[in-house]
Amino acid sequence: MEPNFGRINTLLVEAFNDILVIEESELKKSQFKDLSITEMHTIEAIGMYKKKDHF
């Protein structure tokens, strides 16, 4: 079964890399073309958390 895990891993890595290429291409076409993928992912991650109320 080990060879199957290797093949699955290869396919997932290829799919992930393809997604990154598409994501970067589409970002460059948007109003946010001056941001990198890393910056966009950071902004998205920060936005996932609700602001905490300070007492």
DSSP file (Angstrom, degrees, kcal/mol; ACC not computed):
  #  RESIDUE AA STRUCTURE BP1 BP2  ACC     N-H-->O    O-->H-N    N-H-->O    O-->H-N    TCO  KAPPA ALPHA  PHI   PSI    X-CA   Y-CA   Z-CA
    1    1 A M    >>        0   0    0      0, 0.0     4,-1.3     0, 0.0     3,-0.9   0.000 360.0 360.0 360.0 -22.6    0.0    0.0    0.0
    2    2 A E  H 3>  +     0   0    0      1,-0.3     4,-1.8     2,-0.2     3,-0.4   0.883 360.0  57.4 -54.6 -43.9    2.9    2.4    0.5
    3    3 A P  H 3> S+     0   0    0      0, 0.0     4,-2.1     0, 0.0    -1,-0.3   0.852 103.1  56.1 -58.7 -31.3    3.3    3.1   -3.3
    4    4 A N  H <> S+     0   0    0     -3,-0.9     4,-2.7     2,-0.2    -2,-0.2   0.889 104.2  52.2 -66.3 -38.0   -0.3    4.3   -3.3
    5    5 A F  H  X S+     0   0    0     -4,-1.3     4,-2.6    -3,-0.4    -1,-0.2   0.897 109.0  50.7 -64.5 -39.1    0.4    6.8   -0.6
    6    6 A G  H  X S+     0   0    0     -4,-1.8     4,-2.4     2,-0.2    -2,-0.2   0.910 111.6  47.1 -63.3 -42.7    3.3    8.2   -2.6
    7    7 A R  H  X S+     0   0    0     -4,-2.1     4,-2.5     2,-0.2    -2,-0.2   0.917 112.5  49.2 -65.9 -44.0    1.2    8.5   -5.7
    8    8 A I  H  X S+     0   0    0     -4,-2.7     4,-2.5     2,-0.2    -2,-0.2   0.920 111.2  50.5 -61.4 -43.5   -1.7   10.2   -3.8
    9    9 A N  H  X S+     0   0    0     -4,-2.6     4,-2.6     1,-0.2     5,-0.2   0.925 109.8  50.3 -60.6 -45.1    0.8   12.6   -2.2
   10   10 A T  H  X S+     0   0    0     -4,-2.4     4,-2.4     1,-0.2    -1,-0.2   0.921 111.5  48.1 -59.2 -45.4    2.3   13.5   -5.6
   11   11 A L  H  X S+     0   0    0     -4,-2.5     4,-2.4     2,-0.2    -1,-0.2   0.899 112.2  48.8 -63.7 -41.1   -1.2   14.2   -7.0
   12   12 A L  H  X S+     0   0    0     -4,-2.5     4,-2.6     2,-0.2    -2,-0.2   0.905 111.4  49.3 -66.4 -40.9   -2.1   16.3   -4.0
   13   13 A V  H  X S+     0   0    0     -4,-2.6     4,-2.6     2,-0.2    -2,-0.2   0.920 112.2  48.6 -64.2 -43.0    1.1   18.3   -4.3
   14   14 A E  H  X S+     0   0    0     -4,-2.4     4,-2.3    -5,-0.2    -2,-0.2   0.910 112.5  48.3 -62.7 -42.3    0.6   18.9   -8.0
   15   15 A A  H  X S+     0   0    0     -4,-2.4     4,-2.3     2,-0.2    -2,-0.2   0.921 111.7  49.9 -64.3 -43.5   -3.0   20.0   -7.4
   16   16 A F  H  X S+     0   0    0     -4,-2.6     4,-2.2     1,-0.2    -2,-0.2   0.926 111.5  48.3 -60.7 -46.0   -1.9   22.4   -4.7
   17   17 A N  H  X S+     0   0    0     -4,-2.6     4,-2.0     1,-0.2    -1,-0.2   0.890 110.3  51.7 -63.7 -39.4    0.8   23.9   -6.9
   18   18 A D  H  X S+     0   0    0     -4,-2.3     4,-2.3     1,-0.2    -1,-0.2   0.903 108.7  51.4 -61.9 -41.1   -1.7   24.3   -9.7
   19   19 A I  H  X S+     0   0    0     -4,-2.3     4,-3.0     1,-0.2    -2,-0.2   0.904 108.1  51.9 -62.7 -42.0   -4.1   26.1   -7.4
   20   20 A L  H  X S+     0   0    0     -4,-2.2     4,-2.6     2,-0.2    -1,-0.2   0.900 109.5  49.4 -62.1 -40.9   -1.3   28.4   -6.3
   21   21 A V  H  X S+     0   0    0     -4,-2.0     4,-2.3     2,-0.2    -2,-0.2   0.928 114.0  45.1 -63.9 -45.2   -0.5   29.3   -9.9
   22   22 A I  H  X S+     0   0    0     -4,-2.3     4,-2.6     2,-0.2     5,-0.2   0.918 113.1  51.1 -63.9 -44.1   -4.2   30.0  -10.7
   23   23 A E  H  X S+     0   0    0     -4,-3.0     4,-2.2     1,-0.2    -2,-0.2   0.918 111.7  46.7 -60.7 -44.9   -4.6   32.0   -7.5
   24   24 A E  H  X S+     0   0    0     -4,-2.6     4,-2.0     2,-0.2    -1,-0.2   0.904 111.7  51.4 -64.9 -41.3   -1.6   34.1   -8.3
   25   25 A S  H  X S+     0   0    0     -4,-2.3     4,-0.7     1,-0.2    -2,-0.2   0.921 112.8  44.8 -61.4 -45.2   -2.7   34.7  -11.9
   26   26 A E  H >X S+     0   0    0     -4,-2.6     3,-0.6     1,-0.2     4,-0.5   0.854 109.8  55.5 -69.4 -34.7   -6.2   35.8  -10.8
   27   27 A L  H >< S+     0   0    0     -4,-2.2     3,-1.2     1,-0.2     5,-0.3   0.900 103.2  55.5 -63.7 -39.8   -4.8   38.0   -8.0
   28   28 A K  H 3< S+     0   0    0     -4,-2.0    -1,-0.2     1,-0.3    -2,-0.2   0.717 106.8  51.6 -66.1 -20.3   -2.6   39.8  -10.6
   29   29 A K  H << S+     0   0    0     -4,-0.7    -1,-0.3    -3,-0.6    -2,-0.2   0.560 101.7  80.3 -88.8 -10.5   -5.8   40.6  -12.6
   30   30 A S  S X< S-     0   0    0     -3,-1.2     3,-1.1    -4,-0.5    -3,-0.0  -0.230  98.5 -96.6 -93.6 179.5   -7.6   42.0   -9.6
   31   31 A Q  T 3  S+     0   0    0      1,-0.3     3,-0.3     2,-0.1    -1,-0.1   0.597 121.8  62.3 -69.4 -10.3   -7.6   45.4   -7.8
   32   32 A F  T >   +     0   0    0     -5,-0.3     3,-2.4     1,-0.2    -1,-0.3  -0.036  62.3 129.7-103.5  29.9   -5.2   43.8   -5.4
   33   33 A K  T <   +     0   0    0     -3,-1.1    -1,-0.2     1,-0.3    -2,-0.1   0.658  65.3  63.1 -63.2 -15.8   -2.5   43.2   -8.0
   34   34 A D  T 3  S+     0   0    0     -3,-0.3     2,-0.3    -7,-0.1    -1,-0.3   0.475  90.0  85.8 -87.8  -0.4    0.2   44.8   -5.8
   35   35 A L  S <  S-     0   0    0     -3,-2.4     2,-0.2    -8,-0.2    -3,-0.0  -0.732  74.2-131.0 -97.8 148.8   -0.2   42.2   -3.1
   36   36 A S     >  -     0   0    0     -2,-0.3     4,-2.4     1,-0.1     5,-0.2  -0.482  26.8-109.5 -87.7 166.8    1.5   38.8   -3.0
   37   37 A I  H  > S+     0   0    0      1,-0.2     4,-2.8     2,-0.2     5,-0.2   0.909 121.1  53.7 -60.8 -41.8   -0.2   35.5   -2.4
   38   38 A T  H  > S+     0   0    0      1,-0.2     4,-2.2     2,-0.2    -1,-0.2   0.917 109.0  47.8 -60.4 -43.9    1.4   35.4    1.0
   39   39 A E  H  > S+     0   0    0      2,-0.2     4,-2.5     1,-0.2    -1,-0.2   0.910 112.0  49.7 -63.9 -41.7    0.1   38.8    1.9
   40   40 A M  H  X S+     0   0    0     -4,-2.4     4,-2.4     1,-0.2    -2,-0.2   0.910 111.2  48.8 -64.8 -41.7   -3.4   37.9    0.8
   41   41 A H  H  X S+     0   0    0     -4,-2.8     4,-2.5     2,-0.2    -1,-0.2   0.872 110.6  51.7 -65.4 -36.0   -3.3   34.7    2.8
   42   42 A T  H  X S+     0   0    0     -4,-2.2     4,-2.4    -5,-0.2    -2,-0.2   0.930 110.4  47.7 -65.6 -45.1   -2.1   36.6    5.8
   43   43 A I  H  X S+     0   0    0     -4,-2.5     4,-2.1     1,-0.2    -2,-0.2   0.913 112.9  49.5 -61.0 -42.7   -5.0   39.1    5.5
   44   44 A E  H  X S+     0   0    0     -4,-2.4     4,-0.6     1,-0.2    -2,-0.2   0.912 110.8  49.5 -63.0 -43.1   -7.4   36.3    5.1
   45   45 A A  H >< S+     0   0    0     -4,-2.5     3,-0.8     1,-0.2     4,-0.4   0.896 110.7  49.5 -64.8 -40.6   -6.1   34.5    8.1
   46   46 A I  H >< S+     0   0    0     -4,-2.4     3,-1.3     1,-0.2    -1,-0.2   0.896 107.7  55.3 -64.1 -39.6   -6.3   37.6   10.3
   47   47 A G  H 3< S+     0   0    0     -4,-2.1    -1,-0.2     1,-0.2    -2,-0.2   0.623  91.8  73.6 -69.8 -13.1   -9.9   38.2    9.1
   48   48 A M  T << S+     0   0    0     -3,-0.8     2,-0.4    -4,-0.6    -1,-0.2   0.709  87.2  73.4 -73.1 -19.0  -10.9   34.7   10.3
   49   49 A Y  S <  S-     0   0    0     -3,-1.3     2,-0.2    -4,-0.4     3,-0.1  -0.809  81.6-127.3-104.4 135.4  -10.8   35.8   13.9
   50   50 A K        -     0   0    0     -2,-0.4     2,-0.2     1,-0.1    -2,-0.1  -0.470  33.9-100.7 -76.0 148.1  -13.4   38.0   15.5
   51   51 A K        -     0   0    0     -2,-0.2     2,-0.3     1,-0.1    -1,-0.1  -0.494  37.9-131.2 -68.1 133.9  -12.2   41.1   17.4
   52   52 A K        -     0   0    0     -2,-0.2     2,-0.3    -3,-0.1    -1,-0.1  -0.683  16.3-120.3 -88.8 139.6  -12.1   40.5   21.1
   53   53 A D        -     0   0    0     -2,-0.3     2,-0.5     2,-0.0    -1,-0.0  -0.605  22.9-144.9 -76.9 135.7  -13.7   43.0   23.4
   54   54 A H              0   0    0     -2,-0.3    -1,-0.0     1,-0.1     0, 0.0  -0.890 360.0 360.0-103.2 130.4  -11.3   44.5   25.9
   55   55 A F              0   0    0     -2,-0.5    -1,-0.1     0, 0.0    -2,-0.0   0.418 360.0 360.0 -98.1 360.0  -12.7   45.3   29.3
